[in-house]
Amino acid sequence: MRTSLSPEKDKTAQRSGRGLAAWLRERYDLSALEYFIKKKEVPLHRHSIWYYFGGITLFFFMIQVATGILLLLYYRPTAEAAFESVQFIMTEVRFGWLIRSIHSWSANLMIAAAFVHLFSVFFLKAYRKPRELTWVSGVFLLFLSLGFGFSGYLLPWNELAFFATKVGTEIVAVVPLIGGFLLKFLRGGEDVTGATLTRFFGFHVAVLPMISTVLLLFHLWAVQKQGMSVPLKLEKDGAPYKTMPFFPNFLLRDLLGWILALGALAAIAALFPWELGVKADPFAPAPAGIKPEWYFVFMFQTLKFIPAKVLGLDGEMLGVLAFGLIGALLVLVPFLDRKGQIGESSKILGVLGIVSLVYIIIMTIVSYVVPQTF
Amino acid sequence: MKKIGYILSFILIGCGATAFAQEPARAEKVNSCVSCHLEMGDELAVPVEGMKEDVHAQQGLSCADCHGGDPTAGLDGDMEAAKNPAKGFVGKPERTAIPQFCARCHSDPNYMRRFNPRAATDQLSAYKTSVHGQLLQKGDTKVAVCTDCHGVHGIRNAKDARSSVYPLNIPATCGRCHADAEYMKDYSIPTDQIEQYQTSVHGKALLEKGDQAAPACNDCHGNHGATPPGAPTIAFICGQCHLNNSELFFASPHRAAFDEMGLPECETCHGNHGIQHPTDSMLGAGPESICTDCHEEGSPGWLTAAAMREQIENLKSQIFVADSLVAKAERAGMEVSEAKFQLHDADDALIKSRTMVHSLSEERITEVTSEGMKLAESALTAGRAALAELQFRRKGLAISIIFILILAAGLYLKIKEVDQKHPIRSAQRGE
């Protein structure tokens, strides 16, 4: 790891490294940590590429935290000042446009990476014993990411965000018994107003980060504690498989993944600069082309396809309840996959996973190809 | 009527009249007009009912203030005593006498100032100058007198939204006669004014948007006079609001030409009751032009009209291009506030140039449109600069990708090197 340095620099590095390590060792018992780093191995097989998507999601999350804090320095969460403050960030603050563009695009890439991570873990059945709670915490982290996306989308208080939020929050009203309460809870009143903006800001910068931090720490701890899961087939074969040291081999590969992710982020931000839009006017009619963010589109498209009445019941309500049920089943996948628990592959779950993935992709494409209004 | 004793009795009776709506028993004690008319009912009770919300009653006046007589004398049932001509009883005035009847108070500045220091007292003299007043003096009793517009018993203040002479209600009030073809058949004037007005820019502003700055009938035709006193031309009337257009018209060659041809000035091009929002297509040599109604193709007037239109179209076009570009840059989050100010000023120049059309001077229009063109061009340049800055940022990000890829390549080489030092090995299951 240190062969590329000149002999003189090498010595200096060794001295400072050893000096710092010695200084720390004198004060703390680091033997367990050192042993863990030294001994930790990562399985190497043809599906190892999927191991990196968790790290890439984490990388985008860290970018979100850093750029989010910078945006917080200037953002003002009121209906009167929100749009102007984002405009100020983009036009007056030095490199504010870059921070805002990265925050917006990184959010999308984080959710995309999280989806890839979720499906790869699902298909590799990495959720099986003893990693059930890692899966559960991961699914909740994905839900929280969607919450981040939904709440953050409104904050610039532009026309598209305003009406997309209006349509999005309207949907919860169809939930039986508590729909009305949920609508008012989300909006802070009957309609989308400055109260909604303040509320969403609170969710976005306080409530969701707090819960996410706790879950993320658990998720990362569990991954490190239990190590990487080996694909079921490889495990069943019982044949030897290759491994690589976590430190430095895997960590450097992880870092390479992060750098490539950063490159992808820069490329997308360069190709498609994130627009400021037009300030929201609650009294104006909804403009054409209002759409939620792409990761919600498949659900909206589904709700549009469901007939108004199904067996005498409200179609939209059934759709919302169905998605709620699917979400709950997704959380419980490790406990529902009985075969996975005994080290066997469940074909039904595999097919369901493929069907879900294809459904999401098709519905998303349909939503963007077929002209429609929400 | 204004003797001290008389006034004192009026005040007492007036107080009773003001209160009779709520306390009829008390009113009956002091005002035999009210008690008798209520008792007789039907038509004769109508005035008493109407007076409940009448502005005169609210100011403390009573029946006898207008009709004379002695309301206290009739309390014992002697109706004739109450209607004693010796006590000034005039009863219901003849229709021809109504203007004079109302003017006994309304033309008396000293009396009117008791109620409103700024009250006008020239209504009768103005009325006499009007067509209504002149025909009445000739004995035509079909024409409007005070009560036709203001009501009889139940007259409300003109500021009261329920009043027949409240701005929003005036077209309907005038239309009661002027839109009635049968009633107006003797006068040889159109009866579609109200219908036209409702479709006009003025009518829509007043009746649909409730904009009281928009003119109702009386704002152009006068309240009590036929036209505002001393207004010799239509341009004066329109100029009350459209001041700049009016002044430019008076200084233009059209003024003398129109007067010579007997054309009704503003109305010649814009129409009267059905006046629509003017458009640029009214100007120039196009198919919708009104200039070509008089000016033949190729004539100096035709050429001037075409040139003026071209100037305006050029400015509009330049503003549109600049506005689109600046809006695009603004949506993208670029700083374009100065350009927006310039576009705002360019819009002002466009409005000024449209006003300047009334001067019929190509030079004066060019002067205004040139200023607007400069502003629009400046905004366009700013918009282009903003979009160029956006492209610069994009290129900067694209360049950063090269550095990122170089870093990735370096790291890849490092990984290869590390893999040699810390080789990948085979592990047994469960290891």
Interface residues (C-beta under 8 A of the other chain):
Chain A: M1 T3 S4 E41 P43 L44 V86 Q87 M90 T91 E92 W97 L98 R100 E235 G238 A239 P240 Y241 K242 T243 M244 P245 P248 N249 L252 R253 L255 L256 I259 L260 L262 G263 A266 A267 A269 A270 L271 P273 W274 E275 L276 G277 V278
Chain B: E330 R331 A332 G333 M334 E335 L390 R393 R394 K395 L397 A398 S400 I401 I404 L405 L407 A408 L411 Y412 K414 I415 E417 V418 D419 K421 H422 I424 R425 S426 A427 Q428 R429 E431
